[in-house]
């Protein structure tokens, strides 16, 4: 997608628009381990498969809840066909603004595949004329009835400079 197409596509979305569904992403042990290392959290329920099998409630390791949350950015880019590597100065960019609601519904077991489903729920313009958007987000777990996460995620879209 070209610079101007990305900006026009995002700015033209109306509340109720289904933004898209990402591809599946495997949450493997190396990803979980890297997240634990990056966040300085050595919780054995997440990073020690033997301990988790013997002592944990899920029969093995699970993803950190905050890892699941952190995947939202990647999954939204995938669903929209955009790239975080793009030239933000010319194409615009998102800023995280927070969450109105977020629940971690089901654990993501090691080796599971997840995907994000996104719908634009609300949009307003702030005092700086930026688009503040609320996305209804669901992170599904392949083969599971319950999702890993449901959230109302707020972002600020900063348009490209003219």
C-alpha positions as CSV (number, residue, x, y, z in Angstrom):
1,X,0.0,0.0,0.0
2,X,1.4,3.4,-0.8
3,X,1.9,6.2,1.7
4,X,-1.2,8.1,0.7
5,X,-3.4,4.9,0.4
6,X,-2.6,4.0,4.1
7,X,-3.5,7.4,5.3
8,X,-6.7,7.6,3.2
9,X,-7.8,4.0,4.1
10,X,-7.4,4.6,7.9
11,X,-9.0,8.1,7.9
12,X,-12.0,6.9,5.8
13,X,-12.9,4.1,8.2
14,X,-16.2,4.6,10.0
15,X,-17.2,3.2,13.4
16,X,-18.6,-0.3,12.9
17,X,-16.0,-1.1,10.2
18,X,-14.4,-4.5,10.6
19,X,-10.8,-3.5,10.2
20,X,-9.7,-7.1,9.6
21,X,-8.4,-10.4,10.9
22,X,-4.7,-11.1,11.2
23,X,-2.9,-14.2,10.2
24,X,-2.2,-16.9,12.7
25,X,0.9,-16.5,14.9
26,X,2.5,-19.3,16.9
27,X,3.3,-18.5,20.5
28,X,6.3,-20.8,21.1
29,X,8.6,-21.2,24.0
30,X,11.5,-19.0,22.6
31,X,9.0,-16.1,22.2
32,X,7.8,-16.6,25.8
33,X,11.4,-16.8,27.0
34,X,12.4,-13.6,25.2
35,X,9.4,-11.7,26.7
36,X,10.3,-12.9,30.2
37,X,13.9,-11.8,29.7
38,X,12.9,-8.4,28.3
39,X,10.5,-7.8,31.2
40,X,12.8,-9.1,33.9
41,X,10.1,-11.7,34.9
42,X,11.5,-15.2,35.5
43,X,8.2,-16.7,36.5
44,X,8.6,-20.5,36.0
45,X,4.9,-20.9,35.0
46,X,6.0,-19.2,31.8
47,X,9.7,-20.0,31.2
48,X,10.3,-23.4,32.9
49,X,8.5,-26.2,31.0
50,X,9.5,-28.9,33.5
51,X,8.3,-26.9,36.5
52,X,5.1,-25.8,34.7
53,X,4.3,-29.5,33.8
54,X,4.9,-30.6,37.4
55,X,3.5,-27.7,39.3
56,X,1.4,-25.4,37.2
57,X,-2.3,-25.5,36.6
58,X,-2.2,-25.7,32.8
59,X,0.0,-28.8,32.2
60,X,2.8,-26.8,30.7
61,X,4.0,-23.3,30.1
62,X,1.7,-20.5,29.1
63,X,2.3,-17.0,27.6
64,X,2.6,-14.1,29.9
65,X,-0.7,-12.1,29.9
66,X,1.3,-9.0,29.0
67,X,2.9,-10.9,26.1
68,X,-0.6,-11.5,24.8
69,X,-1.5,-7.8,25.2
70,X,1.8,-6.8,23.5
71,X,0.9,-8.8,20.4
72,X,-2.0,-6.4,19.6
73,X,0.3,-4.0,17.7
74,X,1.7,-6.7,15.5
75,X,-1.7,-8.4,14.9
76,X,-3.3,-5.0,14.0
77,X,-0.5,-4.2,11.5
78,X,-1.0,-7.7,10.0
79,X,-4.8,-7.3,9.8
80,X,-4.5,-3.9,8.2
81,X,-1.7,-4.8,5.8
82,X,0.6,-2.1,7.2
83,X,4.1,-2.2,8.5
84,X,5.7,-0.6,11.5
85,X,8.8,-0.2,9.3
86,X,7.1,2.4,7.1
87,X,8.1,6.1,7.0
88,X,6.0,7.5,9.8
89,X,6.8,11.1,8.8
90,X,5.2,10.6,5.4
91,X,2.6,7.9,6.2
92,X,1.4,8.7,9.7
93,X,1.5,6.6,12.8
94,X,-0.4,5.3,15.8
95,X,0.2,6.2,19.4
96,X,-1.1,3.9,22.1
97,X,-3.6,5.8,24.3
98,X,-4.6,3.0,26.6
99,X,-7.6,0.7,27.2
100,X,-11.1,1.4,28.2
101,X,-11.6,-2.3,29.0
102,X,-9.4,-5.3,28.8
103,X,-9.8,-8.9,29.9
104,X,-7.4,-11.8,29.7
105,X,-10.0,-14.6,29.2
106,X,-8.1,-17.8,28.6
107,X,-4.4,-18.8,28.8
108,X,-2.3,-19.1,25.7
109,X,-0.6,-22.5,26.0
110,X,2.9,-22.8,24.6
111,X,2.7,-23.8,20.9
112,X,-0.8,-22.3,20.4
113,X,-1.6,-20.2,17.4
114,X,-3.4,-16.9,18.0
115,X,-4.8,-14.2,15.7
116,X,-6.4,-10.8,16.2
117,X,-9.8,-9.6,15.1
118,X,-10.3,-5.9,15.0
119,X,-13.3,-3.6,14.6
120,X,-13.3,0.2,14.7
121,X,-15.8,0.9,17.5
122,X,-15.6,4.7,17.9
123,X,-13.7,7.7,16.6
124,X,-13.3,11.3,17.8
125,X,-11.0,14.1,17.0
126,X,-8.9,15.5,19.8
127,X,-7.9,19.1,20.4
128,X,-4.9,18.7,18.1
129,X,-7.2,17.4,15.3
130,X,-5.8,13.8,15.6
131,X,-8.1,10.8,15.3
132,X,-8.6,9.0,18.6
133,X,-10.0,5.6,17.7
134,X,-11.3,2.8,19.9
135,X,-10.8,-0.6,18.5
136,X,-12.8,-3.7,19.7
137,X,-10.1,-6.4,19.8
138,X,-10.3,-10.1,20.2
139,X,-7.3,-12.4,20.3
140,X,-8.5,-15.8,19.3
141,X,-6.8,-19.1,20.1
142,X,-6.9,-21.6,17.3
143,X,-9.2,-24.5,18.3
144,X,-10.4,-22.9,21.5
145,X,-13.9,-21.7,22.3
146,X,-12.7,-18.9,24.5
147,X,-10.5,-16.1,23.3
148,X,-7.2,-15.2,25.0
149,X,-8.1,-11.5,25.2
150,X,-10.9,-9.1,24.6
151,X,-10.2,-5.3,24.8
152,X,-11.3,-1.9,23.8
153,X,-8.0,-0.4,22.7
154,X,-7.6,3.4,22.3
155,X,-5.1,4.7,19.8
156,X,-4.3,8.2,18.4
157,X,-3.6,8.4,14.7
158,X,-1.1,11.1,13.9
159,X,-1.5,11.8,10.2
160,X,1.5,12.3,7.9
161,X,2.9,15.8,7.6
162,X,1.9,17.6,4.5
